[in-house]
Amino acid sequence: MQAPQRIAVAGATGRVGRHVVDVLTAHGHEVVPVSRSHGVDVITGEGLDAALARVRCIVDAATGPSPEEDAATTFFTTAARNLQAAGQRAGVASMVVVSIIGTDRFTAGYGAAKVAHEQAASAGPIPARLVRAAQFHEFVPQLVEWGTQGEVSHVQQMRTQPVAARAVAEVLADLAVAGVPAPDGPIVEVAGPREESLVDLATRLVAHRGDTLKIEGVSDPSDQNRDVYEGGGLLPGPDAMIVGPTFDEWLEAEC
């Protein structure tokens, strides 16, 4: 077992970050939660220098309030640069940055904002390991809610290989403890056990809940990212880390 380390988690109250905090804490590491609710702001920099004192690694799982491309790009690039600058001042040795499988295939939208995030994190003085995850199981209920109009929920047609946020957090925690061996280390992909259709996932979710909501798949021919969603652009490559549970196993345990 490795000696306890002091590790900062940006986005510590978020969907992935809270699990990273739990995993690291359970393994005896000292976790510094970085979030506005803890008095630390990655955008203004408030409290950041103090939070990163004696930290060995930063896990960047922070997300902004808006999925719109310009707003998300501003958030991600500002946060990444602030974490890099404050981390360098504090002597941080490495960073682990959460991203999305296939994000480099997007030409617009949130996916394009994540590309800018990756570039900003990788351009800093602290070596950063990029971890691209598939869509989270937890993403499905959110999309169903967003798409609901009356008795119907309109869900984007998408091929995906969904993964549990907790499983991704375990990978992030392991990489944070291990450190980054080189600034040009390979991008890590993490995905679930099998390819799924997002529309099928949504249908199984509402059936599991006993909900009468009808799921309808949507496909917008004018969406420049349509082929990424529907043509397998979000699926993992052959070297991806494959981790459970399946979506159905997650449904039984969590919903």
DRENMAR-646940 format. One record per residue (C-alpha): x, y, z. Coordinates in nm, 3 decimals, padded with zeros to 5 digits. Layout:
N
+---------+---------+---------+
!      xx !      yy !      zz !
+---------+---------+---------+
!       X !       Y !       Z !
...
+---------+---------+---------+
# end
This chain:
255
+---------+---------+---------+
!      xx !      yy !      zz !
+---------+---------+---------+
!  00.000 !  00.000 !  00.000 !
!  00.129 !  00.344 ! -00.092 !
!  00.186 !  00.609 !  00.172 !
! -00.098 !  00.859 !  00.222 !
! -00.083 !  01.161 ! -00.007 !
! -00.240 !  01.506 ! -00.008 !
! -00.457 !  01.530 ! -00.323 !
! -00.683 !  01.815 ! -00.432 !
! -01.009 !  01.744 ! -00.613 !
! -01.150 !  02.032 ! -00.818 !
! -01.524 !  01.991 ! -00.858 !
! -01.534 !  01.798 ! -00.532 !
! -01.913 !  01.818 ! -00.501 !
! -01.987 !  01.721 ! -00.862 !
! -02.102 !  01.399 ! -01.021 !
! -01.753 !  01.249 ! -01.046 !
! -01.562 !  01.462 ! -00.799 !
! -01.763 !  01.354 ! -00.497 !
! -01.686 !  00.991 ! -00.576 !
! -01.315 !  01.070 ! -00.619 !
! -01.319 !  01.231 ! -00.274 !
! -01.487 !  00.921 ! -00.127 !
! -01.247 !  00.675 ! -00.293 !
! -00.932 !  00.863 ! -00.195 !
! -01.054 !  00.916 !  00.161 !
! -01.142 !  00.548 !  00.195 !
! -00.783 !  00.463 !  00.097 !
! -00.641 !  00.686 !  00.366 !
! -00.536 !  00.985 !  00.157 !
! -00.575 !  01.346 !  00.266 !
! -00.823 !  01.507 !  00.028 !
! -00.853 !  01.881 ! -00.026 !
! -01.199 !  01.954 ! -00.172 !
! -01.190 !  02.241 ! -00.421 !
! -01.533 !  02.393 ! -00.478 !
! -01.713 !  02.717 ! -00.407 !
! -01.902 !  02.550 ! -00.122 !
! -01.562 !  02.487 !  00.039 !
! -01.452 !  02.847 ! -00.009 !
! -01.233 !  02.782 ! -00.315 !
! -01.315 !  02.923 ! -00.659 !
! -01.126 !  02.794 ! -00.965 !
! -01.249 !  03.090 ! -01.174 !
! -01.166 !  03.384 ! -00.948 !
! -00.878 !  03.199 ! -00.782 !
! -01.015 !  03.275 ! -00.436 !
! -00.867 !  03.034 ! -00.180 !
! -00.679 !  02.836 ! -00.443 !
! -00.323 !  02.900 ! -00.326 !
! -00.405 !  02.801 !  00.031 !
! -00.596 !  02.491 ! -00.081 !
! -00.309 !  02.361 ! -00.295 !
! -00.039 !  02.398 ! -00.031 !
!  00.151 !  02.068 !  00.007 !
! -00.073 !  01.900 ! -00.254 !
!  00.098 !  01.637 ! -00.468 !
! -00.168 !  01.593 ! -00.737 !
! -00.478 !  01.777 ! -00.859 !
! -00.777 !  01.590 ! -01.000 !
! -00.962 !  01.835 ! -01.225 !
! -01.325 !  01.725 ! -01.237 !
! -01.473 !  02.074 ! -01.225 !
! -01.764 !  02.166 ! -01.452 !
! -01.932 !  02.500 ! -01.514 !
! -02.296 !  02.602 ! -01.485 !
! -02.364 !  02.615 ! -01.860 !
! -02.336 !  02.352 ! -02.138 !
! -02.331 !  02.629 ! -02.404 !
! -02.004 !  02.624 ! -02.599 !
! -01.871 !  02.974 ! -02.535 !
! -01.960 !  02.977 ! -02.166 !
! -01.825 !  02.626 ! -02.112 !
! -01.503 !  02.706 ! -02.299 !
! -01.446 !  03.015 ! -02.087 !
! -01.506 !  02.817 ! -01.770 !
! -01.283 !  02.523 ! -01.859 !
! -00.990 !  02.723 ! -01.993 !
! -00.996 !  02.972 ! -01.705 !
! -01.017 !  02.695 ! -01.446 !
! -00.739 !  02.493 ! -01.609 !
! -00.504 !  02.790 ! -01.629 !
! -00.575 !  02.892 ! -01.269 !
! -00.519 !  02.537 ! -01.144 !
! -00.195 !  02.512 ! -01.340 !
! -00.065 !  02.849 ! -01.218 !
! -00.158 !  02.799 ! -00.853 !
! -00.041 !  02.439 ! -00.868 !
!  00.298 !  02.545 ! -00.998 !
!  00.333 !  02.800 ! -00.716 !
!  00.248 !  02.526 ! -00.467 !
!  00.486 !  02.269 ! -00.616 !
!  00.214 !  02.030 ! -00.735 !
!  00.373 !  01.740 ! -00.924 !
!  00.089 !  01.624 ! -01.151 !
! -00.270 !  01.668 ! -01.264 !
! -00.539 !  01.426 ! -01.376 !
! -00.802 !  01.587 ! -01.601 !
! -01.149 !  01.446 ! -01.672 !
! -01.272 !  01.463 ! -02.032 !
! -01.503 !  01.279 ! -02.272 !
! -01.440 !  00.997 ! -02.518 !
! -01.464 !  01.131 ! -02.871 !
! -01.452 !  01.496 ! -02.766 !
! -01.185 !  01.567 ! -03.027 !
! -01.435 !  01.471 ! -03.299 !
! -01.673 !  01.755 ! -03.216 !
! -01.667 !  02.076 ! -03.416 !
! -01.901 !  02.271 ! -03.191 !
! -02.090 !  02.263 ! -02.863 !
! -01.988 !  02.120 ! -02.529 !
! -01.756 !  01.866 ! -02.690 !
! -01.556 !  02.145 ! -02.853 !
! -01.536 !  02.320 ! -02.516 !
! -01.383 !  02.007 ! -02.365 !
! -01.118 !  02.007 ! -02.639 !
! -01.023 !  02.359 ! -02.533 !
! -01.012 !  02.232 ! -02.174 !
! -00.774 !  01.951 ! -02.266 !
! -00.550 !  02.191 ! -02.456 !
! -00.537 !  02.444 ! -02.171 !
! -00.460 !  02.176 ! -01.913 !
! -00.192 !  02.017 ! -02.131 !
! -00.025 !  02.351 ! -02.207 !
!  00.054 !  02.429 ! -01.844 !
!  00.377 !  02.364 ! -01.655 !
!  00.238 !  02.072 ! -01.452 !
!  00.225 !  01.735 ! -01.638 !
! -00.140 !  01.646 ! -01.697 !
! -00.288 !  01.304 ! -01.770 !
! -00.612 !  01.322 ! -01.970 !
! -00.884 !  01.071 ! -01.883 !
! -01.166 !  01.051 ! -02.135 !
! -01.476 !  00.878 ! -02.002 !
! -01.784 !  00.751 ! -02.182 !
! -02.124 !  00.898 ! -02.096 !
! -02.215 !  00.825 ! -01.735 !
! -02.504 !  00.601 ! -01.638 !
! -02.615 !  00.897 ! -01.427 !
! -02.641 !  01.105 ! -01.746 !
! -02.946 !  00.911 ! -01.870 !
! -03.199 !  01.031 ! -01.607 !
! -03.081 !  01.387 ! -01.662 !
! -03.129 !  01.367 ! -02.038 !
! -03.474 !  01.216 ! -01.994 !
! -03.567 !  01.504 ! -01.764 !
! -03.427 !  01.767 ! -02.002 !
! -03.613 !  01.620 ! -02.299 !
! -03.950 !  01.582 ! -02.131 !
! -04.245 !  01.771 ! -02.274 !
! -04.572 !  01.652 ! -02.131 !
! -04.598 !  01.274 ! -02.164 !
! -04.302 !  01.240 ! -02.403 !
! -03.926 !  01.269 ! -02.359 !
! -03.721 !  01.340 ! -02.670 !
! -03.379 !  01.175 ! -02.645 !
! -03.085 !  01.219 ! -02.881 !
! -03.007 !  00.912 ! -03.092 !
! -02.662 !  00.811 ! -02.975 !
! -02.431 !  00.513 ! -02.969 !
! -02.248 !  00.500 ! -02.640 !
! -02.075 !  00.260 ! -02.400 !
! -02.193 !  00.410 ! -02.071 !
! -02.004 !  00.383 ! -01.746 !
! -02.080 !  00.446 ! -01.379 !
! -01.937 !  00.769 ! -01.238 !
! -01.808 !  00.574 ! -00.938 !
! -01.609 !  00.341 ! -01.162 !
! -01.448 !  00.638 ! -01.341 !
! -01.369 !  00.795 ! -01.004 !
! -01.180 !  00.483 ! -00.901 !
! -00.961 !  00.510 ! -01.212 !
! -00.902 !  00.881 ! -01.147 !
! -00.805 !  00.811 ! -00.787 !
! -00.559 !  00.539 ! -00.890 !
! -00.394 !  00.768 ! -01.145 !
! -00.376 !  01.054 ! -00.896 !
! -00.197 !  00.838 ! -00.642 !
!  00.036 !  00.686 ! -00.902 !
!  00.132 !  01.025 ! -01.046 !
!  00.194 !  01.112 ! -01.409 !
!  00.507 !  00.941 ! -01.548 !
!  00.550 !  01.182 ! -01.839 !
!  00.381 !  01.496 ! -01.971 !
!  00.311 !  01.319 ! -02.299 !
!  00.161 !  01.009 ! -02.143 !
! -00.119 !  00.842 ! -02.338 !
! -00.479 !  00.954 ! -02.303 !
! -00.671 !  00.707 ! -02.088 !
! -01.018 !  00.602 ! -02.202 !
! -01.268 !  00.454 ! -01.956 !
! -01.594 !  00.294 ! -02.068 !
! -01.858 !  00.051 ! -01.950 !
! -01.894 ! -00.316 ! -02.042 !
! -02.102 ! -00.287 ! -02.358 !
! -02.224 ! -00.061 ! -02.635 !
! -02.575 !  00.073 ! -02.590 !
! -02.830 !  00.295 ! -02.762 !
! -02.911 !  00.603 ! -02.555 !
! -03.276 !  00.576 ! -02.657 !
! -03.284 !  00.215 ! -02.534 !
! -03.121 !  00.319 ! -02.207 !
! -03.383 !  00.587 ! -02.153 !
! -03.662 !  00.341 ! -02.233 !
! -03.525 !  00.091 ! -01.980 !
! -03.490 !  00.365 ! -01.719 !
! -03.854 !  00.473 ! -01.735 !
! -03.969 !  00.110 ! -01.744 !
! -03.763 !  00.037 ! -01.434 !
! -03.925 !  00.332 ! -01.259 !
! -04.273 !  00.219 ! -01.362 !
! -04.313 !  00.550 ! -01.544 !
! -04.561 !  00.590 ! -01.831 !
! -04.338 !  00.849 ! -02.001 !
! -04.285 !  00.773 ! -02.369 !
! -03.931 !  00.793 ! -02.508 !
! -03.882 !  00.916 ! -02.862 !
! -03.545 !  00.924 ! -03.036 !
! -03.452 !  01.243 ! -03.218 !
! -03.201 !  01.308 ! -03.493 !
! -03.133 !  01.655 ! -03.630 !
! -02.994 !  01.654 ! -03.987 !
! -02.872 !  02.012 ! -03.938 !
! -02.663 !  01.921 ! -03.630 !
! -02.299 !  01.928 ! -03.738 !
! -02.219 !  01.676 ! -03.465 !
! -02.489 !  01.430 ! -03.572 !
! -02.243 !  01.178 ! -03.716 !
! -02.041 !  01.181 ! -03.393 !
! -02.349 !  01.091 ! -03.189 !
! -02.498 !  00.836 ! -03.424 !
! -02.196 !  00.698 ! -03.609 !
! -02.001 !  00.562 ! -03.314 !
! -01.779 !  00.865 ! -03.253 !
! -01.840 !  00.839 ! -02.879 !
! -01.737 !  00.475 ! -02.851 !
! -01.405 !  00.379 ! -02.688 !
! -01.098 !  00.261 ! -02.875 !
! -00.943 ! -00.087 ! -02.845 !
! -00.711 !  00.015 ! -02.560 !
! -00.983 !  00.157 ! -02.335 !
! -01.023 !  00.047 ! -01.975 !
! -01.352 ! -00.144 ! -01.952 !
! -01.517 ! -00.129 ! -01.609 !
! -01.852 ! -00.233 ! -01.466 !
! -02.128 ! -00.225 ! -01.370 !
! -02.352 ! -00.247 ! -01.674 !
! -02.634 !  00.004 ! -01.700 !
! -02.892 ! -00.253 ! -01.591 !
! -02.683 ! -00.352 ! -01.289 !
! -02.647 !  00.015 ! -01.201 !
! -03.024 !  00.064 ! -01.236 !
! -03.093 ! -00.217 ! -00.990 !
! -02.847 ! -00.079 ! -00.737 !
! -02.905 !  00.296 ! -00.767 !
! -03.258 !  00.358 ! -00.895 !
+---------+---------+---------+
# end
